[in-house]
């Protein structure tokens, strides 16, 4: 029974990257990349993101690395980035998801 519970918990853990933009005093999510349930892949991918770990009141764009466990989101890391860095990050995310889904899984 304990094994069944552990397997169920692992199956319900997923990762994603949220794209947020400052709107007034708050941030609004305007995009989301779903990364699946591989912690190794998701962490490795987020480490490739260009930007600054310093997020302050001047931050306009941010990427948020999130783990969802049993439908509860847990913020792992947030970085700020410029528009140019965001474009490069989107390109990197798309390329790495394609590679992982089509080449590394097989």
C-alpha positions, 0 to 999 in steps of 0.5 A: 500500500505504501508503494501505491501511495508513493507511485501516485504522489510521483505521478502527480508531480509536474513542472512548468515555467510561467511567463509573467508581465508587470501590470500596475503593481502586480504581475499577470501570467500570460504564458506557460510552458508545461515541462512534464514530470521529470525533475531532472529535465525541468531543473536542467532546462530552467538553469539554462534560462538567461536573466537575473535572479534579482527580482525587484520593483523595477522588474517588468518580465519574469520567468517563474519555475513551478512544481505542482504536487497534488495540484498545489503549486510550489514556486521553486525559482523566479528570474527577471529578464529583458525582452531579448532574453525572454525571446532567447529563453522561449527559443531554448525552452521550445528546442529543449522540449522538442529534444526531450520529447522526441529524442531523449525519451526513446 
